[in-house]
Amino acid sequence: MTASSSDGTSSATLAKINYRIHTDAIKEALIPPAVSKQQAGFIYADEADLLNVALFGQTARQWRDAHLDAEGNLRDHAPLEQLVVLTNLESLNSVLIRQGLPAQERLLKLNEIAITQMCTILSASSVKRLK
């Protein structure tokens, strides 16, 4: 079930918007104009894994290797609380990318933010009502 706001905007739509903000920042600030589509794909994947490590503590490949029988990917198996934080991290990472912070610094900051947000969300009674 997808949550909707009073104006009918679904959480999936909001996640798509944040994803676009994130990928635009990657495209504009991290991908040189002369790289191939394949090379650009690696950069996008690296940034997705930076977020995965910041939030989940592992890359998509590490998760797949540990869950050989699972369908889908790491994010498909994440609970709502983690998905909320993930969309927040996408937005925050786009700002950090545009500020020119190196990946290692972004990872540390995003991990701190992920921990703080997860603690807040898990202690909020309103989240329990969403489930």
Buried (B, 14 or more C-beta within 10 A) or exposed (E): EEEEEEEEEEBEEBBEBBBEBBBEBBEEEBBEEEEEEEEBEEBBEEBBBBBBBBBBEBBBEBBBEEEEEEEEBBBEEBEEBBBBBBBBBBBBBBEBBEEEBEBEEBBEBBBEBBEEBBEEBEEEEEBEEEE
